[in-house]
Each structure stands twice: as structure tokens, then as C-alpha cells.
Amino acid sequence: MLNTLEALNIVLAHAELLEPARMPLDKAAGLVLAEDVTARGNVPPFANSAMDGFAVLASDIQQASEATPVRLHILEDVPAGSVATQPVRPGTAIRIMTGAPLPDGADTVVHVEVTRVEGSDVVILLALKSGFNVRRAGEDMTDGTVVLHAGSTLRPGEIGVCAAAGHDAVSVYPRARVAILTTGSELVDAADELTPGHIRDANAHSLRAQIAAIGAVPVVFARVPDTRDAVRSSLEQALAGSDVVLTNGGISVGDYDFVKDVLEEMGAQLVFWRVKQKPGKPMAFWTLGHKRIVGLPGNPVSCMVCVEEYVRPLIRRMMGFSLLHRPERSAVFDERYSKGSDAGRVHFVRVLLEQRDGTLHARPTGPQGSGILTSMARAEAIAIIPEEATVIDAGATVQVQLTDLPEDH
């Protein structure tokens, strides 16, 4: 049986980058650039005013103050989107709006707050240096230079840079399509009335939410009954229309657990089955050509933890992200924790966090059974109890994964 680090490394070693695709900017937000972005022209393309005010020659206003104001004749008004029809000459000024091109001759813009208009003249009340309130051509981006490198994540700022650089579409690694197959004849829809022997299918919904939160596309299939034919039909459809297939349940050793057998019949290679961890021991991982299949345990906490620990970094790597893992911090564990008969495995303990006197503290959310789904809802982090530890005493330091924060924090 693999340990958690071995399992994670194997999963990531099988993560193949998705084929890049060209997308409009509005659809590329949150994705990773597959190629460099270069500026098509200077940004800004021309020298322009950073303020509403008056374009002047700095040499005209070096003695200006409230006590000794300087009077200049206003030649014309230049709103944004217009161009001055004459140059600024000594003793003159042009009224200018933010973003309008700097008129010929002018080298400074006096912001309107330190001016006073008297008839056809403007009175300047403050001396300014040459270049003040002027945005120079190319001061943000220079024509032909790389403004974003391949591998950059397109956050809102990067999207704006692409647009300013003249690109309305970019080459990115697309969102992974992740098929979700929940198996089990005992499962019913969330709103159904329960009858003896049936339970509501929470995993289908938590899995969809987890995949969407990663930034991938959940591809939802109808619940799969526990028959060999149904399992095979669903797997064939899922593999045909997705990059990753998640099966939920059906990977144990019961008489009605058909997923492993059917995948073997289809030619899938079982890379590993079972990991030394709690919860989530019976997780499995297969490859079939370029497809990746993760067999998730049926217990709801086990299922969600395995997605967090393995599926999330797998999908992020396939989508081109360089940061794959949640941020980790050291925390003081406030309660004694004993593995009991489950020693020899890493334990993923759902915890609440509290900052006290400059130190991060963690405590379990409550009962940690693999069926206690509310432990995931309450959790702010997952504490990692190492494989070799049998007991964690109150006051000991543990590593916690901050599951409420994205990987770039």
C-alpha cells in the first residue's frame, strides 16, 4: 500500500497538460496562458494628461504661488478623444481633460485644483516641474515587448493588460472536463423521500461543487446502478467526453463493486489501489490512453478529502497551474488526538482555526468519522497527522492545510 506522498507524486506524474486553445478574453479569466503576450503598440499610445487641468510650459510657471500667481491665456479646450488644433506657446495654456493627448509644445499639466479661471485666462497658483501630471507614451508597455509570460494566471489585472496590449483573445490551457459517476443502487435524489435501505446522494453534489471550485467543468452523468452493464456503459460515455473521470463507490471488494473489473476489461491500467490514509484508504487511480480515472471512496468525507488531496492538484497541473497545493501553516493542536487501531496511516483531521496571541491554534470540528459530512462543512483547514505518529498531545505543533484559501496564497 502506498503512503500519501507516494500516491500524490504518482498522480502528478501522470498529469498531462491539456491541449491549448484560443479563447476570447472574457472566457479566459482564471485560466493559464499557454504562450507569451506581447504589446501591440505603446501603452499609452501617446503622451496624455493624467488630470483635468491646463497644459502649459513648465518654464512659464516656475514662480507661481498663491502670493505670486501666474496668468496665462487659454487657447482652447481639449476633451478626451480630441486633439489640440494649435501648440502651446510661452504665455499660453490649453484646457485639457484626463486622457486627452498632450498638445504640442506643452510639457506639464497643472491640475485644476490649483488654478482659477478669470475670463479667457487661467491663473496658476502652484509651481510644477516639467512632466508633472503627464503620462508618457509607452510608460506602461512598449511596443513588441512581452507583457505577460506563458504560465501566468489570468486574473482580472492580467485580463486588462491583455486588452490594453491589443489582444481580444489569447492562447490558454482550457478548463478540464471532469466526468462524475456516482454508483450505488441504494442512492436517491436529494429531495426524494427516503424508504428503507436508501440514502440521499450527497456525493454527487459535493463533487460537482468541488470540481467547479477548482475551475474545471463538471460533466454530470445519471447515477449508475450496481450492474456490470450499467457501469460499463457509463464509463464508456464518461471517457469519451471528458479528460478526467471520477467514479464514486464501487471500487471495494464487494459482490456489487464492478468499477475495477470493468475498467480492467476496457484496457485501463491500474496504477495503484489503496493508500495509507484515513479517511480515503480505498482510493484507486487508473490511466487509459490520455484519460485519467480516479476511483473515489463512497463515504462522503473520504470522497471529499481525496478530491482535495489528489484530484485538485491533478486537475490544476493539467490546466497549466504551477502552484498546486493549498497554503500550509504550523498550528498548535489544542486537543489530544489518538489514532488507536488506525495507526500507521496519515490522518486528515478536519479542524477549526483560531489565532490567539499571535499563534495559530487548531481543534477538531467534532467526530471525525468518514460519514460525518458536517465535519467538512465546519472545517477551515485539514490537519495532517503524520503516518509515524500514534498520538498527538494537546499543545503539539501540526501542519494544517488552509482549505478556504486558494493555492497562490
Beta strands, then each sheet from edge to edge (+ up, - down):
strand 1: 21-24
strand 2: 32-33
strand 3: 37-38
strand 4: 48-49
strand 5: 53-56
strand 6: 70-78
strand 7: 92-96
strand 8: 108-111
strand 9: 115-118
strand 10: 121-124
strand 11: 134-135
strand 12: 146-148
strand 13: 169-173
strand 14: 177-182
strand 15: 187-188
strand 16: 199-200
strand 17: 217-220
strand 18: 244-248
strand 19: 269-273
strand 20: 277-278
strand 21: 284-288
strand 22: 291-296
strand 23: 328-333
strand 24: 337-338
strand 25: 346-356
strand 26: 359-364
strand 27: 381-385
strand 28: 391-392
strand 29: 397-401
sheet 1: 1+ 13- 2+
sheet 2: 3+ 12-
sheet 3: 4+ 11-
sheet 4: 8+ 5- 7+ 6+ 10- 9+
sheet 5: 17+ 14+ 18+ 22+ 21- 19+
sheet 6: 15+ 16+
sheet 7: 20+ 25+ 26- 23- 29+ 27-
sheet 8: 24+ 28-
end
